[in-house]
Amino acid sequence: MKHFLITLAFTAMSISYIQAQFGISGYYSLVNSQEDAYTLNDEKANITGNGYAVGVDYWFRLKNKRIEFTPEINFSQHNLQVDFTNVLAGDLKETKYSLFLNTNIYPFDFNTDCDCPTFSKQNDTFKKGFFIQLSPQATYRESSYQDNLSQDDITFGGALGIGLDIGITKLITVTPIVRYNYHFGINMVDWSDADTPLTVNESNRGTVTVGLRFGVRFDGRRF
């Protein structure tokens, strides 16, 4: 499945290369949730941790409205700690391969009809650069415990975020972004034993992500 996601995304990003804008993103994310992925004596686990992600995307937009799309392939890793009120259960590692269908809506510049990238506009940075992002997501997830037990699954979810395009030149833009991601139907690795008799359940999880995107356009003569 992860190979399919990667192949599909690269195929999409190869369309119209001459007029393409590509982006590279880096992210840092935080996990801090109480959820029923694991329960111990009916108590939900506290799952905390952090991680990083990198992504590559392809940009295109509607012609007459400021709605822009950056479908993205994303790789991430998280180190997680699972604990209960009186028990430190264990440390986990998660590796994820994802496809994000990022959709950016520019509410303060929505009716602009120019066929141009946002970073070619050097004036009114907030008005022209601020956007709200909606991002349906599909993820292949691998979770492991002490490198000898593992579990993989496919989850679906989405993200809601805000960002700001900051024009450096007509060819280059930098975009800080903050997102809240939520995924459904997560199945974590089961490492329960006599000392830690866990119950493992399908669960949902939210994470907060901050990131920075660098965008480059290859047809700057048009703008």
C-alpha positions in Angstrom: 0.0 0.0 0.0 2.7 2.5 0.9 4.4 1.9 -2.5 1.0 2.5 -4.2 0.6 5.8 -2.4 4.1 7.0 -3.4 3.7 5.9 -7.0 0.3 7.6 -7.3 1.5 10.9 -5.8 4.6 11.1 -8.1 2.5 10.4 -11.1 0.2 13.3 -10.2 3.1 15.6 -9.6 4.7 14.9 -13.0 1.7 16.5 -14.8 2.5 19.8 -16.6 6.1 19.8 -15.5 7.0 22.9 -17.5 4.4 25.0 -15.6 4.9 23.2 -12.3 5.5 24.4 -8.8 7.0 21.9 -6.4 7.3 22.2 -2.7 9.4 20.6 0.0 8.1 20.7 3.6 9.4 19.9 7.1 7.2 19.4 10.1 7.4 18.9 13.9 4.4 17.3 15.6 3.3 16.8 19.2 1.1 13.9 20.5 -0.6 14.3 23.9 -3.8 12.4 24.2 -5.8 10.1 26.4 -7.3 7.4 24.3 -8.5 3.8 24.4 -5.8 2.4 22.0 -4.7 0.7 25.2 -6.7 0.1 28.4 -5.5 -1.3 31.7 -8.2 -2.2 34.2 -10.6 0.0 32.3 -8.3 3.0 32.4 -7.4 4.7 29.1 -3.8 5.1 28.2 -2.0 8.5 28.2 0.0 8.6 24.9 2.6 11.4 24.6 5.5 12.0 22.3 6.8 13.9 19.3 8.1 13.4 15.9 9.1 14.8 12.5 7.9 14.6 9.0 9.1 15.6 5.5 6.9 16.0 2.5 7.0 16.7 -1.3 4.1 18.3 -3.1 2.9 19.5 -6.5 1.0 22.8 -6.8 -1.9 23.8 -9.0 -4.9 26.1 -8.6 -8.3 27.1 -9.9 -8.1 29.7 -12.6 -10.5 32.4 -11.4 -10.7 31.7 -7.6 -8.0 31.5 -4.9 -8.4 27.9 -4.2 -5.1 26.1 -4.6 -4.1 22.4 -4.3 -0.8 20.8 -3.1 -1.2 17.0 -3.2 1.7 15.8 -1.0 3.5 12.6 -0.2 4.7 12.6 3.4 7.0 10.5 5.5 7.0 10.7 9.3 8.3 9.1 12.5 7.1 9.5 16.0 8.5 8.3 19.4 5.6 7.7 21.8 5.3 6.8 25.4 2.3 4.9 26.8 1.5 5.2 30.5 -1.3 4.9 33.0 -1.8 6.5 36.4 0.5 4.1 38.3 2.1 2.2 35.4 4.7 3.2 32.8 3.7 0.7 30.1 6.3 1.2 27.4 7.8 3.1 24.5 6.7 2.8 20.9 7.9 3.9 17.5 5.6 4.9 14.7 6.5 5.2 11.0 4.0 6.6 8.5 3.7 6.9 4.8 0.9 9.3 3.8 -0.9 10.9 0.9 -2.3 14.4 1.7 -4.8 16.1 -0.6 -4.1 19.6 0.7 -6.6 22.3 -0.4 -5.8 25.9 0.5 -8.6 28.5 0.5 -7.6 32.2 0.6 -10.6 34.0 2.2 -9.2 37.6 1.9 -8.3 37.3 -1.7 -10.8 34.7 -2.9 -12.0 36.4 -6.1 -8.6 37.1 -7.6 -8.6 36.0 -11.2 -4.9 36.1 -12.1 -3.4 32.8 -13.1 -0.3 33.2 -10.9 1.3 31.6 -7.8 0.7 33.3 -4.5 4.3 34.2 -4.0 4.5 36.4 -7.0 2.5 39.0 -5.1 4.9 41.1 -3.1 2.3 43.5 -1.6 -0.4 42.9 1.0 1.3 39.8 2.3 -1.4 38.8 4.8 -4.3 39.6 2.6 -3.0 37.7 -0.4 -1.0 35.0 1.5 -3.2 33.9 4.4 -5.1 30.6 3.8 -7.1 28.0 5.5 -6.1 24.5 4.7 -8.3 21.4 4.4 -6.5 18.1 4.0 -8.0 14.7 3.5 -5.4 12.1 4.3 -4.6 8.4 3.8 -1.8 6.8 5.8 0.0 3.5 5.9 1.2 3.1 9.5 3.7 0.8 11.2 4.0 0.8 15.0 6.6 -1.2 16.8 7.6 -2.1 20.4 11.3 -2.8 21.3 12.0 -3.6 17.6 10.6 -7.1 18.0 6.8 -6.6 17.9 5.1 -4.7 15.2 1.7 -3.8 13.8 0.7 -2.2 10.5 -2.5 -0.8 9.2 -4.1 1.8 6.9 -5.9 4.7 8.4 -7.9 7.7 7.0 -8.4 11.1 8.4 -7.9 14.8 7.7 -6.4 18.0 8.9 -7.5 21.6 9.4 -4.8 24.2 9.3 -3.8 27.8 8.6 -0.8 29.1 6.7 0.8 32.2 5.2 2.6 32.4 1.9 5.6 34.8 2.1 7.0 35.7 -1.3 10.8 35.7 -1.5 11.0 36.1 -5.3 8.7 35.3 -8.2 10.2 31.8 -8.2 10.4 31.1 -4.5 7.9 31.2 -1.6 8.2 30.2 2.1 5.1 29.1 3.9 4.8 28.6 7.7 1.8 26.4 8.5 0.0 25.0 11.6 -2.3 22.0 11.4 -4.4 19.8 13.5 -4.5 16.2 12.2 -7.1 13.6 13.2 -7.1 9.9 12.1 -9.6 7.2 12.6 -9.4 3.4 13.1 -5.8 3.2 14.4 -4.6 -0.3 15.4 -1.5 -0.2 17.7 1.0 -3.0 18.3 0.0 -5.4 21.1 2.7 -6.2 23.6 0.6 -7.2 26.6 1.9 -9.8 29.0 1.3 -11.1 32.5 3.0 -8.1 34.0 1.1 -5.6 31.8 -2.2 -7.2 30.9 -3.3 -4.6 28.3 -6.4 -4.5 26.2 -5.8 -3.2 22.7 -8.6 -1.4 20.9 -9.1 0.4 17.7 -8.8 4.1 18.4 -8.7 7.7 17.0 -6.0 10.2 17.5 -5.3 13.9 17.0 -1.9 15.6 16.6 -0.7 19.2 16.4 1.8 19.9 13.6 3.9 23.0 12.8 5.9 23.2 9.6 7.6 25.2 6.9 7.2 24.7 3.2 9.6 25.9 0.5 8.0 26.3 -2.9 9.8 26.6 -6.3 8.2 27.5 -9.6 9.9 26.5 -12.9 8.0 28.9 -15.3 8.9 32.3 -13.7 8.9 34.0 -17.1 5.1 34.1 -17.0 5.1 36.0 -13.8 
